[in-house]
Structure formats: structure tokens, C-alpha cells
């Protein structure tokens, strides 16, 4: 019996915790997958990944038995298609502020009749263990997920229109950017009261629309809170933080602290 896919787990209501990897080194992504995260997100927007490092990291994460997500650069919908061809099981697109942005993203993510994704899934088929092109094509639109990032006032205002776009499977709330937007640039504070309230309202709206909801947490306790609130996927921390935390704990123990 094959293991359920990331899409199946999320749609079944099983919250998944993702590592967040900005270093363009496949071994870091693989080590994070082996540390116990349910999946691994590779960040091309603010991280240091390029297409080559993403391709290699997806393979390394698959070797650890976990699925990969890729956050593409702003507006780089061609990379969304490439990430899927490389074997990513989901793509996160930043700064989706309108239905037209969402449509362009979905068009790149989905095969006809939903979108216009071009065929070239040889590597993806290897990653997911599918030999038959027809079988991959039949399931790809449902099994690969398009997450539109909601992180501006414009996106919040257009949330209903974004969610209504065919091919958009869910949203990914960017708490830090949302906090900057809601404060008109006065502060970056994901836990600020008005920001937390807005995130809760977004979550309620998304769930009512029958779509998936994902977000990012700085700490483990914050991630647990988002899970308990009802988010389907929560990315936790960042690879540099994992290294700092592990090193700090070892040094504190060595120094008897």
C-alpha cells in the first residue's frame, strides 16, 4: 500500500510541519527531512536557492522519504512549472494580490483543462515513483498543490476572488509581511494583536471556501498554536536557526549552563 501524498494528508486534515530551508545545500535539506519534519520547503524568494540547488535538494529530501515544497521568487511562474517538473509536491507563490495574479499562477501549475502547464515531468515521475506518463497526468492536478501567499492589504481584500480561481488549492499567510502591511510599515510583528486577529479571520474565510490554509511560525510553540487554530500546514523556523539552536544547546551543556 502506497503512503498518502502530501495533498492527501492535508485534505484529510492531518496538519503537516515543514522545515524551511534557505541554504542552497542539498545535505541541509536532507538533514532537516531526517530530523523529523513532515516535509521541507525550499525558499527561492528570500533564501539562496536557484533552480539547480532546488533540483538537487528535492532529490535529497525524497531520499529521506519526504515531500518538498518550493517558494518561488515573486512573479516567477515559469519556475513554478519547473519546480513541479523537478518533483516538488507544492509551490508557494509570494505576493498574489489579485485574481489575475492567482490565475497566472494557477495556469503555470495545472495541466489543461485548468491551466497550461507544459509536459516535461520525467524527473517528477522518478521522484514520486510513477512509470506511466498517463497515470502521472491523470493525477497531477490534484496531487500537486498551488498555495497563493496572502501578505498584503490588497490580497486580503481580494481573498474571495483569489480563492475562487480554479487551480488555487489554498493560501499561505505570510505573517511578517502582513504585519508590515497592516501597520503601514510601522512594525514587523507577526504576533501583534491586530495581525493575529487578521490571520484568524483569513483562516476562517479560507476554511469556509473549502481550501487549504498554511502559514509560517518562528517558534515551535507558535507552530503548535497555528495547528490548534486549524492551519493545515505550518512551516517552522529556518535552517540557520536550527544550526544556531543546536550549537547553542551543545555549548551550554559543555559549559555546564
Residue pairs with C-beta under 8 A, 6 or more apart in sequence:
4 12
5 67
5 89
5 128
5 143
6 16
6 39
6 67
6 69
6 89
6 90
6 145
7 89
7 90
7 142
7 143
7 144
7 145
7 169
8 143
9 16
9 38
10 16
10 145
10 170
10 212
10 232
10 233
11 212
13 232
15 227
15 231
15 232
15 233
15 234
16 38
16 39
16 232
16 233
16 234
17 37
17 38
17 39
17 223
17 227
17 233
17 234
17 235
17 236
18 37
18 38
18 39
18 40
18 41
18 69
18 233
18 234
18 235
18 236
19 29
19 32
19 33
19 35
19 37
19 39
19 40
19 41
19 235
19 236
19 237
19 239
19 242
20 41
20 43
20 216
20 235
20 236
20 237
20 238
20 239
21 28
21 29
21 32
21 40
21 41
21 42
21 43
21 47
21 49
21 57
21 238
21 239
22 43
22 46
22 47
22 48
22 49
22 238
22 239
22 240
23 47
23 48
23 239
23 240
24 47
24 48
24 49
24 50
24 53
24 57
25 53
25 57
26 53
26 56
26 57
26 59
26 60
27 60
28 239
29 40
29 42
29 57
29 60
29 61
29 68
30 57
30 60
30 61
30 63
30 64
32 40
32 239
32 242
33 39
33 40
33 60
33 61
33 64
33 65
33 66
34 64
35 242
37 66
37 236
38 66
39 61
39 66
39 67
39 68
39 69
39 89
39 233
40 57
40 61
40 66
40 67
40 68
40 69
41 68
41 69
41 70
41 71
41 92
41 235
42 49
42 53
42 54
42 57
42 58
42 68
42 69
42 70
42 71
42 88
43 49
43 71
44 50
44 54
44 70
44 71
44 72
44 73
44 76
44 79
45 71
45 72
45 73
45 74
45 94
47 71
49 57
49 70
51 79
51 82
51 86
54 70
54 83
54 86
54 88
55 86
55 123
57 68
58 68
58 70
58 83
58 86
58 87
58 88
58 127
59 87
59 127
61 67
61 68
62 68
62 87
62 127
67 88
67 89
67 90
68 87
68 88
68 89
69 88
69 89
69 90
69 91
69 92
69 145
69 147
70 79
70 80
70 83
70 88
70 90
70 91
70 92
71 91
71 92
71 93
71 94
72 79
72 80
72 83
72 91
72 92
72 93
72 94
73 79
73 94
74 94
74 95
75 95
77 93
77 104
77 105
77 107
77 108
78 108
80 91
80 93
80 105
80 108
80 109
80 146
81 108
81 109
81 117
81 118
83 91
84 91
84 109
84 117
84 121
84 124
84 140
84 144
85 120
85 121
85 122
85 123
85 124
86 123
86 124
86 127
87 123
87 124
87 126
87 127
87 128
88 124
88 144
89 128
89 143
89 144
89 145
90 144
90 145
90 146
90 147
90 169
91 109
91 144
91 145
91 146
91 147
92 147
92 149
92 172
92 214
93 101
93 105
93 146
93 147
93 148
93 149
94 149
94 151
94 174
95 101
95 149
95 151
95 152
95 155
96 102
96 105
96 148
96 149
96 150
96 155
96 162
97 152
97 154
97 155
97 158
98 154
98 155
98 158
98 161
98 162
99 158
99 161
99 162
99 164
99 165
101 148
101 162
102 148
102 161
102 162
102 165
102 168
103 165
105 146
105 148
105 167
105 168
106 114
106 115
106 146
106 165
106 166
106 167
106 168
107 115
107 116
107 117
107 167
108 115
108 116
108 117
109 115
109 117
109 144
109 146
109 167
110 117
110 141
110 146
110 166
110 167
111 117
111 119
111 137
111 140
111 141
114 141
114 166
114 167
115 141
115 167
117 140
119 133
119 137
121 133
121 136
121 137
121 140
124 136
125 131
125 133
125 136
128 136
128 143
130 136
141 167
145 169
145 170
145 212
146 167
146 168
146 169
146 170
147 169
147 170
147 171
147 172
147 212
147 214
148 155
148 162
148 168
148 170
148 171
148 172
149 155
149 171
149 172
149 173
149 174
150 156
150 159
150 162
150 171
150 172
150 173
150 174
150 178
150 202
151 173
151 174
151 176
151 177
151 178
151 181
152 177
152 178
152 181
153 181
153 182
155 162
156 178
156 198
156 202
159 171
159 202
159 205
159 206
160 205
160 209
162 168
162 171
163 171
163 205
163 206
163 209
163 211
164 209
168 211
169 211
169 212
170 206
170 211
170 212
170 213
170 214
170 232
171 202
171 206
171 211
171 212
171 213
171 214
172 214
172 215
172 216
172 233
173 199
173 202
173 203
173 213
173 214
173 215
173 216
174 215
174 216
175 190
175 195
175 199
175 215
175 216
176 188
176 190
176 216
178 190
178 195
178 198
178 199
179 187
179 188
179 189
179 190
179 192
179 195
180 187
180 188
182 192
182 194
182 195
182 198
183 189
183 192
183 194
189 195
190 196
190 218
190 222
191 222
199 215
200 229
202 213
203 213
203 229
203 230
203 231
206 212
206 213
207 213
207 230
212 232
212 233
213 230
213 231
213 232
213 233
214 231
214 232
214 233
214 234
214 235
215 226
215 231
215 233
215 234
215 235
216 234
216 235
216 236
217 223
217 225
217 226
217 234
217 235
217 236
217 237
218 237
219 236
219 237
220 236
220 237
223 234
223 236
226 234
227 234
